[in-house]
Amino acid sequence: MPWELLFQESNEQRIMNVTRKIPGLQTRLCAGRVPVLIISGLLLAVHSCNRNPEEREVAGDAVYVTLEQVREMKYAQSITATGLLGTRSEMKLGFKTGGIISKIHVREGDAVRRGAVLAELDLSEIEAQVKQANIGLEKAKRDLGRAQNLYHDSVVTLEQYQDAESTYELARARKKVADFNLKYSSIKAPANGKIQRMLAEPNEMIAPGHPVLLFASTEGDWVVRIALNDKDVVRIALGDSAVISMDAFPGEAFPAMVTEVGTFADPYTGSYEVELAIHRPREQFRTGFFSRARIFPAATGRYLVVPLEALLDATDNLASIYLWRDGEVINKRIRTGPVHQGWAVVLEGLDSGDLVVTDGARFIRKGSTVHPVNLKEMATP
């Protein structure tokens, strides 16, 4: 058959265009030294190379893909939450008795030593009560001495002598109360720490037990308190490790450990408070620093996972996959979780044993004929 019938004029024109770009080829072609069939193959190769990879993969509406089975994997999914930095020993300090605040010797943010006087009441009334108790005790003591002598001389009855003893003991108790109130008419630092907040000011009338200062001890641990929902709180236990990061110290991570897990839910939020103790605190720590916590539960669970290559159009927790079922592919939307060692946790949308498309998934188009290259391997038990 003549070679001219094998090619259309358009192809001949393309061949000439190709030969113009290759020095010496056109001369050899005109001299009959290069078979037209070779030039035709060259043209087809050039045309194929000019197409993008997706067009070459989908050529002929056939896409060759690899399948992977959805499997279970043991995985300890971390828990993230936010909270505030504080100390384990935080307390509200106040006076045992009420009265007028005379002096407050500290301000917010001050560091104080154990035993330092932080605030005092006006002692005019309290010192008068102590004096009154002392006078009453002295009188009761004299009365008891006279009653004892008279009782020995059989002048007073046993009942009168016992009454004098009771009066004396009552006066002693009143003296102890007055001395105790005097002692706690000033506030002293119970430990080394910092003043977090002032809750009252000098010259204010304060009720007994009403807080005056918010005190944080620096002798104990620094902790971050976070709130977890019921699904997360049941996954953690005392001693689980954690990592804390803070905006105040960018790029720095502080190792921590779960030291307390709440047993009662907050009535307003329904969350449970969890306390994380920081192992290596910094001197610059301040109560109230915003903190991010990541907890690593020791207990692992079993989760469905798929290879990352199978995910298409992935967002934060959603992705599309191609599912191989009954000889055809089905596009399906699934809900995903964290990524671990090249696998994505599947939270919703797939079952164990499902076959998903991995390699070649991105070349599948509507109407494409899909050929799994490892279907027999997947079918082998």
MIDREN-659734 format. One line per field, with one value per residue (C-alpha): residue number from 1; residue in one letter; x, y, z. Coordinates in nm, 2 decimals. Layout:
! residues N
tormar = NUM, ...
zakol = a, ...
X = X, ...
Y = Y, ...
Z = Z, ...
END
This chain:
! residues 381
tormar = 1, 2, 3, 4, 5, 6, 7, 8, 9, 10, 11, 12, 13, 14, 15, 16, 17, 18, 19, 20, 21, 22, 23, 24, 25, 26, 27, 28, 29, 30, 31, 32, 33, 34, 35, 36, 37, 38, 39, 40, 41, 42, 43, 44, 45, 46, 47, 48, 49, 50, 51, 52, 53, 54, 55, 56, 57, 58, 59, 60, 61, 62, 63, 64, 65, 66, 67, 68, 69, 70, 71, 72, 73, 74, 75, 76, 77, 78, 79, 80, 81, 82, 83, 84, 85, 86, 87, 88, 89, 90, 91, 92, 93, 94, 95, 96, 97, 98, 99, 100, 101, 102, 103, 104, 105, 106, 107, 108, 109, 110, 111, 112, 113, 114, 115, 116, 117, 118, 119, 120, 121, 122, 123, 124, 125, 126, 127, 128, 129, 130, 131, 132, 133, 134, 135, 136, 137, 138, 139, 140, 141, 142, 143, 144, 145, 146, 147, 148, 149, 150, 151, 152, 153, 154, 155, 156, 157, 158, 159, 160, 161, 162, 163, 164, 165, 166, 167, 168, 169, 170, 171, 172, 173, 174, 175, 176, 177, 178, 179, 180, 181, 182, 183, 184, 185, 186, 187, 188, 189, 190, 191, 192, 193, 194, 195, 196, 197, 198, 199, 200, 201, 202, 203, 204, 205, 206, 207, 208, 209, 210, 211, 212, 213, 214, 215, 216, 217, 218, 219, 220, 221, 222, 223, 224, 225, 226, 227, 228, 229, 230, 231, 232, 233, 234, 235, 236, 237, 238, 239, 240, 241, 242, 243, 244, 245, 246, 247, 248, 249, 250, 251, 252, 253, 254, 255, 256, 257, 258, 259, 260, 261, 262, 263, 264, 265, 266, 267, 268, 269, 270, 271, 272, 273, 274, 275, 276, 277, 278, 279, 280, 281, 282, 283, 284, 285, 286, 287, 288, 289, 290, 291, 292, 293, 294, 295, 296, 297, 298, 299, 300, 301, 302, 303, 304, 305, 306, 307, 308, 309, 310, 311, 312, 313, 314, 315, 316, 317, 318, 319, 320, 321, 322, 323, 324, 325, 326, 327, 328, 329, 330, 331, 332, 333, 334, 335, 336, 337, 338, 339, 340, 341, 342, 343, 344, 345, 346, 347, 348, 349, 350, 351, 352, 353, 354, 355, 356, 357, 358, 359, 360, 361, 362, 363, 364, 365, 366, 367, 368, 369, 370, 371, 372, 373, 374, 375, 376, 377, 378, 379, 380, 381
zakol = m, p, w, e, l, l, f, q, e, s, n, e, q, r, i, m, n, v, t, r, k, i, p, g, l, q, t, r, l, c, a, g, r, v, p, v, l, i, i, s, g, l, l, l, a, v, h, s, c, n, r, n, p, e, e, r, e, v, a, g, d, a, v, y, v, t, l, e, q, v, r, e, m, k, y, a, q, s, i, t, a, t, g, l, l, g, t, r, s, e, m, k, l, g, f, k, t, g, g, i, i, s, k, i, h, v, r, e, g, d, a, v, r, r, g, a, v, l, a, e, l, d, l, s, e, i, e, a, q, v, k, q, a, n, i, g, l, e, k, a, k, r, d, l, g, r, a, q, n, l, y, h, d, s, v, v, t, l, e, q, y, q, d, a, e, s, t, y, e, l, a, r, a, r, k, k, v, a, d, f, n, l, k, y, s, s, i, k, a, p, a, n, g, k, i, q, r, m, l, a, e, p, n, e, m, i, a, p, g, h, p, v, l, l, f, a, s, t, e, g, d, w, v, v, r, i, a, l, n, d, k, d, v, v, r, i, a, l, g, d, s, a, v, i, s, m, d, a, f, p, g, e, a, f, p, a, m, v, t, e, v, g, t, f, a, d, p, y, t, g, s, y, e, v, e, l, a, i, h, r, p, r, e, q, f, r, t, g, f, f, s, r, a, r, i, f, p, a, a, t, g, r, y, l, v, v, p, l, e, a, l, l, d, a, t, d, n, l, a, s, i, y, l, w, r, d, g, e, v, i, n, k, r, i, r, t, g, p, v, h, q, g, w, a, v, v, l, e, g, l, d, s, g, d, l, v, v, t, d, g, a, r, f, i, r, k, g, s, t, v, h, p, v, n, l, k, e, m, a, t, p
X = 0.00, 0.14, 0.27, 0.07, -0.25, -0.14, -0.12, -0.34, -0.22, -0.23, 0.01, 0.24, 0.24, 0.32, 0.61, 0.75, 0.72, 0.91, 1.18, 1.24, 1.33, 1.59, 1.90, 1.97, 1.66, 1.46, 1.75, 1.77, 1.39, 1.38, 1.67, 1.46, 1.71, 1.46, 1.16, 0.83, 0.73, 1.02, 0.91, 0.55, 0.67, 0.87, 0.57, 0.36, 0.63, 0.66, 0.28, 0.27, 0.55, 0.37, 0.07, 0.06, 0.10, -0.27, -0.37, -0.12, -0.25, -0.61, -0.55, -0.81, -1.04, -0.84, -0.67, -0.45, -0.46, -0.35, -0.58, -0.52, -0.73, -0.87, -0.71, -0.70, -0.41, -0.33, -0.29, -0.29, -0.45, -0.33, -0.57, -0.53, -0.68, -0.61, -0.59, -0.42, -0.09, -0.11, 0.04, -0.09, -0.12, -0.33, -0.52, -0.73, -0.59, -0.81, -0.84, -0.99, -1.19, -1.36, -1.26, -1.10, -0.79, -0.51, -0.22, -0.15, 0.23, 0.23, 0.09, 0.00, 0.30, 0.52, 0.73, 0.72, 0.90, 0.74, 0.62, 0.63, 0.34, 0.12, -0.17, -0.29, -0.62, -0.67, -0.60, -0.78, -1.09, -0.90, -0.64, -0.92, -1.08, -0.74, -0.71, -1.06, -0.99, -0.67, -0.85, -1.13, -0.88, -0.69, -1.02, -1.13, -0.79, -0.82, -1.18, -1.08, -0.80, -1.03, -1.30, -1.04, -0.92, -1.28, -1.37, -1.09, -1.21, -1.56, -1.69, -1.82, -1.99, -1.85, -2.09, -1.95, -1.60, -1.68, -1.85, -1.53, -1.33, -1.57, -1.55, -1.17, -1.17, -1.42, -1.19, -0.89, -1.08, -1.18, -0.82, -0.72, -0.98, -0.87, -0.51, -0.60, -0.80, -0.51, -0.27, -0.48, -0.55, -0.26, -0.20, 0.13, 0.27, 0.22, 0.50, 0.73, 0.52, 0.37, 0.07, -0.16, -0.44, -0.55, -0.91, -0.94, -0.78, -0.67, -0.94, -1.20, -1.43, -1.38, -1.60, -1.44, -1.29, -1.35, -1.05, -0.81, -0.53, -0.50, -0.17, 0.02, 0.29, 0.60, 0.73, 0.50, 0.45, 0.34, 0.04, -0.19, -0.56, -0.76, -1.12, -1.20, -1.52, -1.64, -1.51, -1.16, -1.14, -1.21, -0.90, -0.65, -0.51, -0.28, 0.08, 0.01, 0.27, 0.19, 0.36, 0.28, 0.34, 0.28, 0.26, 0.50, 0.77, 0.74, 0.90, 0.96, 0.79, 0.76, 0.72, 0.43, 0.23, -0.13, -0.15, -0.53, -0.84, -1.17, -1.45, -1.74, -1.85, -1.88, -2.26, -2.24, -2.01, -2.03, -1.65, -1.40, -1.10, -0.76, -0.44, -0.10, 0.22, 0.51, 0.84, 1.08, 0.92, 1.08, 1.14, 0.95, 0.63, 0.32, -0.02, -0.26, -0.03, -0.23, -0.12, -0.18, -0.16, -0.11, -0.17, -0.05, -0.27, -0.09, -0.39, -0.41, -0.72, -0.78, -0.87, -0.94, -0.67, -0.61, -0.29, -0.25, -0.22, -0.59, -0.71, -0.84, -0.96, -0.86, -0.96, -0.91, -1.12, -1.29, -1.16, -1.27, -1.17, -1.24, -1.39, -1.36, -1.68, -1.84, -1.60, -1.63, -1.51, -1.73, -1.64, -1.71, -1.67, -1.52, -1.43, -1.07, -0.87, -0.50, -0.21, 0.03, 0.33, 0.18, -0.17, -0.48, -0.72, -1.08, -1.34, -1.65, -1.74, -1.54, -1.54, -1.26, -1.17, -1.29, -1.07, -0.97, -0.77, -0.43, -0.18, -0.37, -0.66, -0.60, -0.62, -0.98, -1.24, -1.60, -1.65, -1.30, -1.24, -1.05, -0.82, -0.67, -0.33, -0.32, -0.68, -0.58, -0.35, -0.62, -0.86, -0.61, -0.68
Y = 0.00, 0.35, 0.53, 0.84, 0.67, 0.61, 0.97, 1.27, 1.60, 1.75, 1.49, 1.56, 1.92, 1.84, 1.62, 1.91, 2.14, 1.89, 1.84, 2.22, 2.22, 1.94, 2.05, 1.82, 1.61, 1.79, 1.74, 1.37, 1.34, 1.50, 1.27, 0.97, 0.87, 0.87, 0.65, 0.83, 0.58, 0.69, 1.05, 0.95, 0.79, 1.09, 1.31, 1.09, 1.09, 1.47, 1.51, 1.27, 1.45, 1.78, 1.65, 1.69, 1.39, 1.38, 1.36, 1.08, 0.88, 0.92, 0.85, 0.61, 0.67, 0.40, 0.47, 0.21, 0.24, 0.07, -0.04, -0.05, -0.20, 0.00, -0.14, -0.10, 0.05, 0.09, 0.45, 0.69, 1.00, 1.31, 1.56, 1.93, 2.20, 2.55, 2.68, 2.92, 2.90, 2.91, 2.76, 2.45, 2.65, 2.95, 3.09, 3.39, 3.54, 3.73, 3.84, 3.61, 3.90, 4.19, 4.55, 4.84, 4.77, 4.98, 4.89, 4.68, 4.64, 4.48, 4.55, 4.32, 4.13, 4.16, 3.86, 3.79, 3.56, 3.32, 3.50, 3.85, 4.08, 4.16, 4.35, 4.47, 4.57, 4.87, 4.70, 4.95, 4.73, 4.40, 4.52, 4.64, 4.30, 4.14, 4.38, 4.30, 3.93, 3.97, 4.17, 3.91, 3.63, 3.80, 3.86, 3.50, 3.37, 3.58, 3.47, 3.11, 3.14, 3.29, 3.03, 2.76, 2.89, 2.94, 2.59, 2.44, 2.64, 2.51, 2.86, 2.81, 2.51, 2.27, 2.42, 2.77, 2.65, 2.47, 2.78, 2.98, 2.71, 2.73, 3.11, 3.09, 2.83, 3.05, 3.35, 3.15, 3.05, 3.41, 3.51, 3.25, 3.37, 3.73, 3.64, 3.43, 3.71, 3.95, 3.71, 3.68, 4.05, 4.07, 3.86, 3.69, 3.51, 3.13, 3.05, 3.21, 3.34, 3.63, 3.86, 3.79, 4.03, 4.30, 4.24, 4.52, 4.86, 5.04, 5.20, 4.96, 4.79, 4.42, 4.13, 3.83, 3.59, 3.82, 3.78, 4.06, 3.92, 3.65, 3.47, 3.22, 3.00, 2.96, 2.67, 2.43, 2.32, 2.55, 2.40, 2.45, 2.39, 2.29, 2.19, 1.86, 1.72, 1.38, 1.20, 1.32, 1.30, 0.92, 0.87, 1.02, 0.90, 1.03, 1.03, 1.07, 1.30, 1.63, 1.93, 2.29, 2.59, 2.96, 3.28, 3.43, 3.19, 3.14, 2.83, 2.67, 2.36, 2.26, 1.90, 1.83, 1.55, 1.49, 1.53, 1.58, 1.47, 1.62, 1.39, 1.64, 1.83, 2.21, 2.28, 2.55, 2.41, 2.03, 2.01, 1.85, 2.03, 1.86, 1.98, 1.95, 2.00, 2.15, 1.98, 2.26, 2.60, 2.93, 3.22, 3.45, 3.25, 3.45, 3.34, 3.37, 3.31, 3.17, 2.81, 2.54, 2.18, 1.86, 1.54, 1.20, 0.93, 0.61, 0.40, 0.32, 0.26, 0.09, 0.32, 0.27, 0.42, 0.48, 0.59, 0.96, 0.90, 0.80, 1.14, 1.40, 1.75, 1.72, 1.99, 2.01, 1.70, 1.61, 1.44, 1.26, 0.91, 0.66, 0.34, 0.02, -0.18, -0.43, -0.36, 0.01, 0.31, 0.53, 0.88, 0.92, 1.19, 1.08, 1.24, 1.22, 1.25, 1.30, 1.17, 0.92, 0.77, 0.82, 0.70, 0.91, 0.81, 0.76, 0.87, 0.82, 0.69, 0.37, 0.01, -0.22, -0.42, -0.16, -0.11, 0.24, 0.38, 0.51, 0.56, 0.70, 0.83, 1.19, 1.09, 0.94, 1.15, 1.11, 0.82, 0.68, 0.31, 0.21, -0.09, -0.19, -0.34, -0.53, -0.65, -1.01, -0.94, -0.77, -1.06, -1.31, -1.40
Z = 0.00, -0.08, 0.22, 0.11, 0.21, 0.56, 0.65, 0.61, 0.48, 0.82, 0.95, 0.66, 0.75, 1.11, 0.99, 0.79, 1.09, 1.31, 1.05, 1.02, 1.39, 1.35, 1.15, 0.85, 0.89, 0.61, 0.36, 0.43, 0.41, 0.07, -0.05, 0.06, 0.33, 0.62, 0.60, 0.65, 0.91, 1.14, 1.10, 1.18, 1.50, 1.59, 1.54, 1.77, 2.03, 2.02, 2.05, 2.34, 2.52, 2.49, 2.69, 3.06, 3.29, 3.38, 3.00, 2.95, 3.25, 3.15, 2.78, 2.64, 2.95, 3.14, 3.47, 3.64, 4.02, 4.33, 4.61, 4.98, 5.25, 5.54, 5.85, 6.22, 6.41, 6.78, 6.84, 7.14, 7.01, 7.19, 7.36, 7.32, 7.54, 7.67, 8.02, 8.26, 8.45, 8.83, 9.14, 9.32, 9.65, 9.60, 9.89, 10.00, 10.32, 10.56, 10.93, 11.20, 11.34, 11.18, 11.20, 11.02, 10.81, 10.94, 10.70, 10.40, 10.35, 10.00, 9.65, 9.37, 9.22, 9.53, 9.63, 10.00, 10.24, 10.49, 10.81, 10.66, 10.79, 10.49, 10.65, 10.99, 11.16, 11.38, 11.72, 11.95, 12.00, 12.00, 12.26, 12.48, 12.47, 12.56, 12.86, 12.97, 12.95, 13.16, 13.43, 13.44, 13.47, 13.76, 13.95, 13.90, 14.02, 14.35, 14.40, 14.36, 14.62, 14.88, 14.81, 14.85, 15.19, 15.32, 15.20, 15.40, 15.71, 15.64, 15.59, 15.23, 15.09, 14.83, 14.57, 14.63, 14.59, 14.27, 14.13, 14.20, 14.01, 13.71, 13.70, 13.69, 13.41, 13.21, 13.26, 13.13, 12.82, 12.75, 12.78, 12.52, 12.28, 12.31, 12.26, 11.96, 11.80, 11.86, 11.70, 11.38, 11.36, 11.12, 10.81, 10.77, 10.46, 10.52, 10.28, 10.02, 9.75, 9.55, 9.60, 9.31, 9.39, 9.64, 9.75, 10.00, 10.08, 10.40, 10.61, 10.48, 10.73, 10.68, 10.81, 10.99, 10.74, 10.44, 10.20, 10.18, 9.96, 9.70, 9.78, 9.56, 9.71, 9.50, 9.72, 9.54, 9.18, 8.90, 8.73, 8.43, 8.48, 8.18, 8.11, 7.92, 7.80, 7.91, 7.60, 7.66, 8.04, 8.04, 7.82, 8.06, 8.39, 8.67, 8.55, 8.18, 8.01, 7.86, 7.69, 7.77, 7.54, 7.62, 7.43, 7.68, 7.58, 7.20, 7.06, 7.41, 7.53, 7.90, 8.00, 8.24, 8.39, 8.49, 8.86, 8.92, 8.73, 8.83, 8.93, 8.92, 8.61, 8.61, 8.64, 8.38, 8.12, 8.18, 8.16, 8.40, 8.54, 8.49, 8.65, 8.48, 8.69, 8.50, 8.57, 8.49, 8.58, 8.50, 8.74, 8.51, 8.55, 8.65, 8.74, 8.46, 8.16, 7.87, 7.81, 7.55, 7.66, 7.47, 7.67, 7.56, 7.72, 7.81, 7.72, 7.34, 7.13, 6.80, 6.51, 6.14, 5.92, 5.55, 5.37, 5.32, 4.94, 4.93, 5.06, 4.81, 4.87, 5.24, 5.49, 5.87, 5.93, 5.60, 5.29, 4.98, 4.88, 4.60, 4.74, 4.52, 4.55, 4.32, 4.03, 4.03, 4.22, 4.44, 4.55, 4.92, 5.18, 5.51, 5.84, 5.94, 6.26, 6.33, 6.10, 6.23, 6.04, 5.70, 5.79, 5.86, 6.13, 6.00, 6.24, 6.01, 5.67, 5.62, 5.76, 5.83, 5.52, 5.27, 4.96, 4.88, 4.58, 4.66, 4.37, 4.07, 4.26, 4.15, 3.78, 3.80, 3.62, 3.55, 3.31, 3.35, 3.34, 3.64, 3.64, 3.98, 3.93, 4.26, 4.29, 4.30, 4.59, 4.78, 4.72, 4.85, 5.22
END
